[in-house]
Amino acid sequence: QVQFVESGGDLVQPGGSLKLSCTASGYPFSTYTMGWYREAPGKQRDLVAIIFSNGTVNYADSVKGRFTISRDNAKNMLYLQMNSLKAEDTAIYFCSRRIAGRGDYWGQGTRVTVSS
């Protein structure tokens, strides 16, 4: 019953911004660490950012200073604000809860393409 629905992906020019959203359901959202991940076709899925139940956040070095992860526990939603986008940010972006250091359920993801 655990489900994640990602949205907000788009085609954007380098230097532009996007905000991704994730709607979670089927579990007590507020008690879990949540993460954003991304992958390109044929490449491994990498962790981009995490946010703990108390709001503490961590980021991959590749996005630090440009991306901001946040959550709204009242709405069971997770967000990723992406600024100063680069071509290397192009990927499918997924959200998931983290249990024992990894995600256990996945949605369809949302595609971000950064290109001029």
C-alpha positions in Angstrom: 0.0 0.0 0.0 3.0 2.3 0.3 2.9 4.6 -2.7 4.9 7.6 -4.1 3.8 9.8 -6.9 6.4 12.3 -8.2 5.6 15.3 -10.3 7.1 18.6 -11.5 9.7 17.4 -13.9 10.2 19.4 -17.2 12.6 20.5 -19.8 14.6 23.5 -18.5 17.5 25.5 -19.7 20.9 25.5 -17.9 20.7 27.9 -15.0 17.0 27.5 -14.6 14.9 26.3 -11.7 12.3 23.6 -11.0 10.4 22.4 -8.0 9.6 18.7 -7.7 6.8 17.3 -5.6 6.2 13.8 -4.1 2.9 12.7 -2.6 3.3 9.8 -0.2 0.7 7.5 1.1 0.2 4.2 2.9 2.4 4.7 5.9 3.0 7.1 8.8 4.9 9.7 6.7 6.0 12.0 9.5 8.0 9.3 11.3 10.2 8.3 8.4 13.4 9.7 6.8 12.7 10.6 3.2 15.0 10.9 0.2 15.2 12.2 -3.4 17.1 10.0 -5.8 18.0 10.3 -9.5 19.1 8.1 -12.4 19.8 8.3 -16.1 19.1 5.4 -18.4 21.6 2.6 -17.9 23.1 4.2 -14.8 22.7 3.5 -11.1 20.2 5.3 -8.9 22.0 7.9 -6.7 20.9 9.6 -3.6 20.5 13.3 -4.0 19.2 14.6 -0.7 17.6 13.3 2.5 15.5 14.8 5.2 15.0 13.3 8.6 11.8 13.2 10.5 12.9 16.2 12.6 13.7 18.2 9.5 17.5 17.8 9.4 18.8 17.6 5.8 21.9 16.2 4.0 22.9 16.6 0.3 25.1 15.0 -2.2 28.1 17.1 -3.0 27.0 17.5 -6.6 23.9 19.4 -5.6 24.9 21.1 -2.4 24.1 24.8 -2.4 21.8 24.5 -5.4 19.0 22.1 -4.2 16.8 22.3 -1.2 14.8 19.3 0.2 11.8 20.0 2.4 8.7 18.2 3.7 5.1 19.0 4.7 4.1 16.4 7.2 0.5 17.6 7.4 0.1 17.0 3.7 2.3 13.8 3.4 4.4 15.6 0.8 8.1 15.9 0.0 9.6 18.6 -2.2 12.9 19.3 -4.0 13.6 22.9 -5.1 16.3 22.8 -7.8 18.1 26.0 -8.7 21.1 26.8 -11.0 20.4 23.6 -13.0 23.2 22.0 -15.0 23.1 19.5 -17.9 24.5 16.8 -15.5 21.3 17.2 -13.4 19.3 15.5 -16.3 17.8 12.4 -14.9 14.6 10.7 -13.7 14.0 11.8 -10.1 12.4 9.5 -7.5 11.3 9.9 -3.9 11.2 7.2 -1.3 11.3 6.6 2.4 14.6 5.3 3.8 14.7 2.2 5.9 18.1 0.7 6.9 19.8 3.2 4.6 17.8 2.5 1.4 14.5 3.0 -0.2 12.0 0.1 -0.2 9.2 1.3 -2.5 9.4 3.4 -5.7 7.0 5.3 -7.9 7.3 6.1 -11.6 9.6 9.1 -11.1 9.5 12.4 -12.9 11.8 13.4 -15.7 14.1 16.4 -15.6 15.9 17.5 -18.7 18.4 20.4 -18.6 19.4 21.5 -22.1 19.8 24.6 -24.2 
